[in-house]
């Protein structure tokens, strides 16, 4: 099965398109897991342990409410990752080139 774009220009096979989507999905989930794990789990646990705060001995109502909120946050984060991958198709390529000014042109401005 072949998917044609632009009247035959830039043909892309269906399997190659699927491989690209899987790559974008794996990359997005990996980066999201590393970011969330480091910024929202590792760093706060380090700060709390440095300050002397320890985890509670038993699980009570506040801990259960926190678990529910973490679950809701996880669902929202996964929703964002899947939207980024399947609707946005990952980060798009640049459509234009940025032209940097030479030192001579910058000096003329000042």
N, C-alpha and C positions, 0 to 999 in steps of 0.2 A: 504494500500500500504506500502510495506517495502523496504527499501534500504539496501542492504547487502554490507558489506565491508570485504575484506580479507576472502572470502569463508565462510561466516556465522559467523566469529568471530567478535564481536563488532557490532552487528546489531543495527541500529538506525532507528527509525520510521520516516517517512516523516514529520509528524506533530511535532515531537520533534525537528527535524532539523530546521523547520520553526520557532518554538518558540525561539530557540537559536539565529537565525538570527535577529528576531525582537528585542530580548533583546540587542544584540550587536548594532543594529541600534539606539535604544532608548538611550543607554548609550553613544554612540559616538556623537549623536546630542546634548544630554544634556551637555556633557563636552565641545563640540565645542561652543555651545551657551554661556555657562558660561564664558569660556575663552575669546571669542571675546567680549562679553558684558562688562567684567571687564577690560581687557587690552586695548581694542581699542575704548571703548565708555566711561565707567565710569572714568577711570584714566585720560584720556586727558581732559574730561570736568571739573574734579576737578582742574587739573593744570591750565587750562585756566581761570576758575573762580577765583582761588587764585591770578592769575597775573593781574586780572582786565579786561581781554578781554571779551567782550560781543558778542552775536550773532548778525548778521546784521538784520536790520529792515525789509528789503525786499529781495525777492529771485531774484538774477540776474544770469548772465551767469556763473560766477565762481561757484555758488552754484549748478546750473544745471549740470555743468561738474563734480563736486564732486559727485553728486547723481549717475551719470552714472558710474563713477569709482567705487563707493561703490557697485552698482548693479553687475558689472563685478566681483569684488572681492568676493561678496556673492556667485555667481554662481561657481566660482573656488573653494571656500571653501566647498560648498555642494558637488561638484564633488569629492573632496578629501575624504570627509567623506563617501560618497557612495562607492567609490573605496575601502576604508579601510574596510567597512562592507561586501560588496558583493564579492569582489575579494580576499581580504586578510583575510576575515573571522575573523576580530578582531585581538587582540594580541595573538599570539600562545603561547602554554604552553612550558615550558622549556623541552628540550629533554635530558638533562643531569643534574647531581647534581654538585654543586660547593663544593669542599672539602676545608674546611678552615684548615690552619695549626695550630697546637697547639703552646702554648707558648714555649715549649721546642724546637720545630723545628725552631721557629723564632730566638730564642736565639743562636742556633748553627750557623745560618747564620752570625750573627754579632759577 
